Structure formats: structure tokens, C-alpha cells
Amino acid sequence: MAETSPHRESDLSGLAVPDRAIGWVAHHPRLPVYAAVAIAAGLGWIYLTAMVVGARSDDAAVFGPGMALLEPVLGFELPPFLAALCQPLIDVGPALVSGETFLVALPMWLMMVLAMMLPSAAPMLATYSQIADTAARKGEPAAPVLVLASGYMVVWIGFSLAAALLQSGLTALGALTFAGTPVAPALAGAIFIAAALYQFTPAKHACLTKCQNPFSYFFARWTPHSTGLFRLGVEQGLFCLGCCWALMTVMFAVGVMNLVWTALLCILMTLEKTYPSIWITKGIGVFLLCVGTAVSGPSLAAVFLTG
């Protein structure tokens, strides 16, 4: 591994301030990774926020539960270029066919992936960057971390395509409103309960374990070649997908433009990947199960009473 930080700092003490700053960054390979992830995730959040603000709705509740917190910002006027780029789904209107809805939903899901999944992948990308930096200091070749990130994102781009198709289909069937919220509480409750139950499955545990231990994974399968690293990125993306797909589907239960739940789910996914504890995963499952039961309870009771 690389030298300890005290020696590094002493090596930089005689340099000019700009050179010292560059040297400090070079000796902390994780920093550029976290900075790049923050920028990409920030762009995703800007896009998603602009979509909600650009909808110009007087009622934040149309976007789902919890969105009343953002009521004060809904009246802001977006710059023309941003308004055109972030055409909100709610402005599409019921006359659109599902294909046109898909074209609006796809960039939204892509930005959602940037906002939600990249932060949870930051420790994995930073771990590889640290290993690659150690290899480079020994004179060994190492592919750039961007190759790994590209492989990872290919998987989530595929997920975004599938999610946009599902959203356009559900909208065409009348199961979702044009703000992306479920029409029937029973549907929302079912999604919550399904996501909750997945938290307790062996598949969830197996994929989460891979996500929580990137060092041993990269160390055992180290490759200096870009093609091999891209493949490792795809594999890590698949592990992440297996870990988080059910939590991502919760967006269909709370509203695909619901920024409050987007932030909450991002925090939960990052938390369970960063801190290896089965109780965090189970706690999330119990939380989702309680919400799902509360949401679908009245609907299920009505079914039994009228049944």
C-alpha cells in the first residue's frame, strides 16, 4: 500500500502552494473520485429538482407523500434552457402515447440513477482508486477508475431503460398518474411490501455482501487491462442492481418525481452499503413493511368488506 500520510506531508513541505496542492491530491487518490461522484450526483439532483420546479404545480402533494416540504420552491421561474431540458412529465398530458411518455421518463430515470446510485457506489470506486494508486507507485500498470465506473453505469443505464418502459406502460394503463404517482393505494402498498420482503432474502444478502467488500473482490480479481476492469465494473453494477433494485422500485409507490423519497432512499442504500450490519438491512425492511401495511391497509380492508 501507499506510504503513510505523515511521510507524505513532509515530502510536500518544500513545494510551492499550487504544487503542494497538486501533490496532496495525488497522494489522496480517493479525493478525486469522491469529488467526481459529488459533481455527477449534483447534476442529477439539479435536473430532478428542475423537473419538479418546472412543472409549475400549485400543489406539491401531486408529486407524492412528503413533497409538501418543497412547496416554497415550486413557484420559481427556471431559465429557458433548463426549462426546455427538464420538460416535466406532468406537463405531458393524457393525450400522449406511451412512446412519448418514455422519451420524457428515460432522462429522468437516468438522472435519478446519478443522484441515487453513484453516491452509494463511491466507496467501491474509491477503493479501486486506492488499489490502482498503490500499483502505480510500484510501477505496475493500472486502468483508470473511469473504466470501472463506465462498466458500473452500463448496468444502471439498462435499469433506467427498463424503468422508463415500465413507467410508460403503467401510465398508459392508467395505473400511474402523469405525475408518476400510483392511482390505487393498493398498488403502492404492494410495492412497499414486496421491497420490504426482498430485504430478508438470501439474494439480497449475497449481493449486499459483494457491495460491502470491494477491496477483497478487486484484490482477488485484479487486472491491469481496461477490458477486464470494464467487466469488473459490470459485475459490480450487477451486484449493486441485485442489492438495490427493489428499493428503487419504491419510487413507483411514492411518485417517480418525489424528491423527498429520492433523498431518503439514497441515504438508506448508501448506509447499508457503507456500514456492514444485518440490522440496518432488516431495519429498512421493517420500515418499508410498516409503510406498506399502513398504505394498503384501508384498501385491503375495503376489499374484504365488499368482497
N, C-alpha and C positions, 0 to 999 in steps of 0.2 A: 504493500500500500504506500501511499504518498507520505512524505515527511510530516512530522507534527507541526502544528501551527506556530509554536514559539520560534522554531528554527526558520520557518518561512518568513515570519515578520522581521527577524533580524537580517535575513538576506535582502529584504526590500528597503531597509532603513536608509541606505545611502543613495537611493534613487530620487529623482525629481518627482514632484507630486503627481503629474499625469502618468509617468512611467510606473510609479508606485501603485497607483490605482489600477492600471492595466495588469501589473504583476499580481496584485492582490486577487483580482478576478480570476486570473489564470491559475492561481493556487486554490481557488474555491470553485471547482467545476460545477458544483450543484447550483450555484447562484444564477448563471445564465439560463439554466433550464427552468428554474422557478420563475425568473423574470419573463421568459418567453411564454410560459404557461399562463402567467398572470395577464399578459397582453392579449393572448388569444382568447382567454376566457372573458376578459373585459370587452373585447369586440363582440363576443356572443351576447353578453348582457346588454350592451348598448343597442344591438339590433332588436332583442326581445322587448326591451323597455320601449323602444321607438314604435314597435308594432302596437303595443298596448296604448301608448300615448296618442299615436296616430289614429287610433280607432275613434277618438273623439266621442266616447260614450259618456253620458251624464251619470250612469250607474255603474260603479266599479264591480258590483256584485254579479254583473253579467259574465265576468271572466272567471267566476268560481269563488269558493269559500276563502276568506281571508283577504281578498283583494280590496276590501273597503279601506285597508291601511294605506293604499296608494291613491285614494280618491283625490287628494290635493294636487297631484301631478297630472291628472288626466286632461286638464284644460290647456296644457302648454301647447304652443304652436311649434311644430317641427320645421326645421329648414327644408326647403322644397326638395333638395336632392335626397335627404334622408326619408322624407315622407314618401317619395316615389319608390325608393329602395325597399322600404319596410311596409309595403301595402298590407294593411291588416286584414286578416281573414274575415273579420266581422263586417267589413265593407264589401265583401264579395257578393253577398245577397243570395237569396234562394234560387235565383234563375240559373246559376252556374251549374254546369255538369261536373261530375266528379273529377274529370281530367283537368279542368281548370282549377278546381279546388286543390288538386295535387300540386300544381305548379306554385300555388301560394303556400301550401303547407310544407313542401320539401325544404326550402331555405330556412323556414322557422325551425324545423327539426334539426337541421344541420347546425344552426346557431345554438340550439338547445344542447346538442352534444358538446360543443365547445364550452358552453357555460357550465355544464354539469359533470361531464366525464373527464375532461382534461385535468381539472383540479384533483380529481381522485387518482389520476394516473401520474401526477407529478412525482411522488416518491419513487415509483418504478423507473421513470425516466431519469431522475436524479441519481438513482443507484447505478444505473448503467453508465451514466456520465462519469461517476467517480471511478468505476472499474476501468473505463476506457482511458481516463486520465492517468491512472496508475500504469496501465500498459504502455501508454505513450512515453511516460517518464523512463520506462525501461527500454525504450527503443523498439517496442513491439507495435505492429500496425493495429489500428482500431477504426472501425467505421464510425462516422458521425452519428450522434444521437438522433438527428433529424430523420435518419433512415428508420430507426426503431419507431419513432413517433408516426411516421408515414404508414408503416405496417399496421400499427395500432389503430390509426384513424380509418384505414380502409374498412375494417370491420364495422366501425360505428357509422360510417357513411352508408354501408349496406343496411344497417339497422334503421337509419334515417329514411332511406327509400321505402323500407317495409312499413315503418310507422306512418309515413305520409300517405301511402297507398291505403292502409287501414283506416286512417282518419277520413280520407276522401270517400271510402266505401261506406263507413258508418254515417257520414254526413248525408250521402245520397240516400241511405236507407231511413233517414230521419231519426237515428239513434243519438246523434250529436247535433247540437245547435251550431250555427255558423260562428259562434264564439268558441267552439270547441269543448263545450260542457255537455255532459250526458243529459238526455231528456228525462230518463227514468232513474229515480234514486236506486232502484234495484240493480241496475247496471253498475252504477258507481260502487255500491256495496259489494257486489260480486267481484269487481276488480280488486278492491281493497282486501277482501278475504283471500282471494287467490294469491295475491302478492304476499300476504301475511303467512300463508301456509308454506309457500316456497322457501321462506326464511329458515324453515326447520328441516329441509330436505337434505339428503346426502350430496346431491348435485350442487346445491348452494355452498355447502361446507367445503367440498372439494375445490370448486373454482375460487372461493374466497381465500383458501389456504395458499393457492398459487399466487394470487394477487398480493398477499401479505408477506410473501417471502421471495421477492425478486432477486436478492443477492445470490442465494443458493441456486436459483434457476439459471441466472446468467453465468454464474461460475461453472456450473456443470455443463452448460451448452455453449460455452464461449466460442465465437467465430469472429475473425477479423474481416470477413468479407461482407460487402453490403447486401448481397442477395441473401446470405444466411441470416444477417441481422434483420432484414425486412421480414423474413419468415418468422423469426422470433417475435417481432412486433405483431404480426398477425396472430400468432399463438397467444401472446399476452392479451391482445384485443378479444380473442375468443374466450379466454378465461374471465376477462372483465365482463364480457357480454353474459356469460353463464352466471356470473355473480350478480349482475345489476339489471338484467332485462325486466324482471318482474317489478322492481322498484320504478323503472322508467315507465311501465305501463300505467302506474298510478296517475300519471298526467292525464290519461283518458278519463279518470274518475273525478278529478278536481278541476279540469279545464286545461287544455293544452297551452293557453296563454296566461296561465296563473303563475305570476312571478313569485308570489309568496311561497307556494308549494315547490316551485322550481328551486328556490334557495334552500328550503328545508330538506328536500331530497338530496340535493348536492352535499349538504353538510352531513347527512346520515350516511351516504355512500362513502364519502371521504373518511368519516370517522371509523367505520367498520373495517376499512382497508388499512388505515394507519395504526390503529390500536387493536392488536390481535386479542380479542376476548369474545368467547362464545356468548357471553351475557349481553354484549352490545347487539349482536345479530338477533338473539332471541328477544331482547327488549324491543327492537324495531318491529319484529314480528307481532309481538303482543300489542304494541301501539297501533299497528295497522289493523289488526284483528278487532280491536275495540272500536276504531273509527268505522270500519266496515260494518260491524254489527249495529252501531248507532245509526249509520246512514240507511242501511237496508231494513232495519227492524220494523219501522212503520209499514213499509211496503209489503214485507213478508206477512205481517200480521193481517193486513188488508186482504191478501190472497187467501189466507186460511179462513178468515171470517166470511168471505164472499164465495169461497170455494165449493 
